[in-house]
Amino acid sequence: MTDMERRGRATEAFFGRRKGKALREQQAETLNSLLPAFLIDLSAAPPEPLTSLFPIPVTALRLEIGFGGGEHLIHRALETPSTGFIGVEPFVNSMQKLLSRIGETGARNIRVYNDDATQLLDWLPDASLDQIDLLYPDPWPKRKHWKRRFVSKTNLDRFHRVLKPGGLFCFASDIDTYVNWALIKCRDHGGFDWLADNAADWLTPYEGWPSTRYEAKARREGRSSAYLTFRKI
């Protein structure tokens, strides 16, 4: 990636702060010791096949953008060890939490990236992923910030390129205006088919769904969630 391209990404500020409260000494040691072993190096060409990113055989590849505390990602990785998971999260404290859980569980089918997800998407080969998860992304509620919402024509083009034929894009949110936004953007894009026949299809959590702390908070505050599934066409 050229310096010009890196500077150009200043307009793609889809995430907010990078750090929260300072990590304790042991947490910092966990981050520093484990991150190099799991971090994807975008300065190197993608391996062929891409599944060789992982030290164990995997038959499918799944990307989660903005994994937060990592509850969903680690749950899915342990649930389906034959799938290789790539998690993207710029927030240092969240990355530390996930790496700590990886250390506790011994999960070997996870790789991570700790910067802008668009950089990783542009690095990935065509038709390389079986699924992309964008779960409870920042809704950027102010109109002047809508350009920061991750669901956009440009990023849907990225999704469409890296997904395999028939691959899935799963989007979950408790913000109804962002749910409507995602539906409209995917409809207008033309490359995705919304897999819903009735309300139950988007009001019912995904199969095997582990409720997260963020979702529990939304419910306490009276907000319900929508779970949208789109298939690449």
C-alpha positions in Angstrom: 0.0 0.0 0.0 1.4 3.4 -1.0 1.7 6.4 1.3 -0.9 8.1 -0.9 -3.4 5.3 -0.4 -2.8 5.4 3.4 -3.4 9.1 3.5 -6.6 8.7 1.4 -8.1 6.4 4.0 -8.4 9.4 6.4 -11.9 9.8 4.8 -12.8 6.2 5.8 -12.8 6.7 9.6 -15.3 4.0 10.3 -14.2 3.5 13.9 -13.7 5.9 16.8 -11.1 5.8 19.5 -8.2 3.3 19.5 -7.7 3.0 23.2 -9.7 3.0 26.4 -8.3 2.9 30.0 -4.7 1.9 30.3 -4.1 -1.9 30.3 -2.8 -3.4 33.5 0.7 -4.9 33.3 -0.5 -8.4 32.8 -3.0 -7.4 30.2 -0.3 -5.5 28.3 2.0 -8.6 28.5 -0.8 -10.8 27.0 -1.3 -8.4 24.2 2.4 -8.0 23.4 3.1 -11.7 23.6 0.1 -13.1 21.7 -0.6 -10.4 19.0 2.4 -11.2 16.8 1.4 -14.8 16.6 -2.1 -14.1 15.4 -1.8 -10.8 13.5 -2.2 -10.9 9.7 0.7 -9.1 8.0 -0.7 -7.1 5.1 2.8 -6.3 3.8 3.1 -9.9 2.6 1.0 -11.2 -0.3 -2.0 -13.4 0.7 -1.0 -17.0 1.0 -2.2 -19.5 -1.5 -4.5 -21.0 -0.5 -5.8 -18.4 2.0 -6.7 -21.2 4.4 -3.0 -21.7 5.1 -3.1 -18.6 7.3 -4.1 -21.0 10.0 -1.9 -23.7 11.6 -4.7 -26.3 11.4 -6.8 -27.5 8.4 -9.9 -25.4 7.8 -12.6 -25.8 5.1 -14.3 -22.4 5.3 -13.3 -18.8 6.0 -15.3 -16.2 7.9 -14.6 -12.5 8.7 -15.9 -10.5 11.6 -15.5 -6.8 11.4 -15.4 -5.0 14.8 -15.6 -7.9 17.1 -15.8 -5.8 20.3 -15.2 -7.9 23.4 -14.8 -11.0 21.2 -17.6 -12.9 22.8 -19.2 -13.8 19.4 -16.0 -14.5 17.6 -14.5 -16.9 20.2 -17.9 -18.6 20.6 -18.1 -19.3 16.8 -14.5 -20.3 16.6 -14.9 -22.9 19.3 -18.3 -24.0 17.9 -16.9 -24.6 14.4 -13.2 -25.5 14.6 -13.2 -26.4 10.9 -13.8 -22.8 10.0 -11.0 -20.2 9.9 -12.0 -16.9 11.5 -10.5 -13.5 10.8 -11.4 -10.8 13.3 -10.9 -7.1 12.8 -10.8 -4.7 15.8 -8.8 -1.5 16.1 -9.7 -1.0 19.8 -6.7 -2.1 21.8 -8.6 -3.1 24.9 -11.0 -5.3 22.9 -8.1 -7.0 21.1 -6.5 -7.7 24.5 -9.7 -9.4 25.7 -10.0 -11.6 22.6 -6.3 -12.7 22.8 -6.7 -13.5 26.4 -9.7 -15.8 25.6 -7.6 -17.4 22.8 -4.9 -18.1 25.3 -7.4 -19.6 27.8 -9.2 -21.7 25.2 -6.4 -22.7 22.9 -8.4 -21.8 19.8 -6.1 -22.1 16.8 -8.6 -21.2 14.1 -8.4 -17.4 14.6 -6.4 -14.7 13.0 -6.7 -10.9 13.7 -6.1 -7.5 12.2 -5.9 -4.4 14.4 -6.5 -1.5 12.0 -9.0 -0.3 9.3 -11.0 -3.3 8.0 -11.0 -1.8 4.5 -7.2 -2.4 4.4 -7.8 -6.1 5.1 -10.7 -6.3 2.6 -8.5 -4.8 -0.1 -5.7 -7.3 0.7 -8.0 -10.4 0.5 -8.2 -12.3 -2.8 -11.3 -12.4 -4.9 -14.0 -14.9 -3.8 -12.0 -16.0 -0.7 -14.6 -15.7 2.1 -17.7 -17.8 2.9 -19.2 -15.2 5.3 -18.8 -11.7 6.6 -20.2 -10.6 9.9 -20.9 -7.0 10.8 -22.5 -7.1 14.2 -23.7 -4.0 16.1 -21.4 -1.6 14.2 -21.2 2.0 15.3 -24.4 3.6 13.9 -22.9 7.1 13.7 -26.3 8.6 14.4 -25.6 12.2 13.5 -26.4 12.9 9.9 -23.1 14.6 9.3 -21.4 11.4 10.3 -23.4 9.0 8.1 -20.5 8.8 5.7 -18.7 6.9 8.4 -21.2 4.1 8.5 -19.5 0.9 7.4 -22.4 -0.2 5.2 -21.8 1.8 2.0 -21.7 1.3 -1.8 -17.9 1.2 -1.7 -17.7 -1.3 1.1 -20.5 -3.5 -0.3 -18.4 -3.6 -3.5 -15.5 -4.8 -1.3 -17.8 -7.5 0.3 -19.1 -8.6 -3.1 -15.5 -9.0 -4.4 -14.2 -11.1 -1.6 -17.2 -13.3 -0.9 -17.5 -16.6 -2.7 -20.6 -17.1 -5.0 -23.5 -17.6 -2.6 -21.4 -16.2 0.3 -23.3 -14.5 3.2 -23.2 -11.0 4.7 -24.7 -10.9 8.2 -25.6 -7.6 9.7 -27.1 -7.1 13.2 -28.1 -3.9 14.9 -30.4 -2.5 17.5 -30.6 0.9 15.8 -33.7 0.9 13.5 -32.4 3.7 11.3 -29.2 1.8 10.6 -31.2 -1.4 9.9 -33.2 0.5 7.3 -30.0 2.1 6.0 -28.4 -1.4 5.5 -31.5 -2.7 3.8 -31.6 0.2 1.4 -27.9 0.1 0.6 -27.9 -3.6 -0.1 -31.1 -3.3 -2.2 -29.6 -0.5 -4.3 -26.3 -2.2 -4.7 -27.9 -5.1 -6.6 -25.3 -7.7 -5.7 -27.0 -9.1 -2.6 -30.3 -10.9 -2.0 -32.0 -10.4 1.4 -32.8 -13.8 2.8 -36.1 -13.0 4.6 -39.6 -14.2 3.9 -41.3 -12.8 7.0 -40.6 -10.8 10.1 -39.5 -13.8 12.1 -36.6 -14.2 9.7 -35.0 -10.9 10.8 -36.3 -10.7 14.4 -34.9 -14.1 15.3 -31.2 -14.3 16.3 -28.9 -16.4 14.1 -28.7 -20.1 14.9 -26.4 -20.6 17.8 -26.3 -16.9 18.6 -24.5 -16.0 21.9 -26.0 -12.9 23.4 -23.3 -10.2 24.0 -23.0 -7.6 26.7 -23.9 -4.9 24.2 -27.0 -6.7 23.1 -28.1 -7.2 26.7 -27.6 -3.4 27.4 -29.7 -2.6 24.3 -32.6 -4.8 25.6 -32.4 -3.2 29.1 -32.8 0.2 27.4 -35.8 -1.1 25.4 -34.2 -1.5 22.0 -34.9 -4.7 20.0 -32.4 -6.1 17.5 -32.6 -7.1 13.9 -30.6 -9.8 12.3 -30.2 -9.4 8.6 -28.7 -12.0 6.2 -27.8 -11.2 2.6 -26.5 -13.7 0.0 -24.1 -12.7 -2.7 -25.7 -12.9 -6.2 
